[in-house]
């Protein structure tokens, strides 16, 4: 699992790249991250190790969406 990322320089690694490195399907990798579904601890650890080796930071926000800011205080 010490393979370098095959993504071009300047691009973010994808869930598919993590799944490929971990030797699992995209669905299994997604379930491993969410902590739901029938994923063994060994598989979850393999997916997380692959993500760490690729510096996977999770999905980009959906296009056109931004993070929700905390509500401004009303000052009263």
Beta strands, then each sheet from edge to edge (+ up, - down):
end
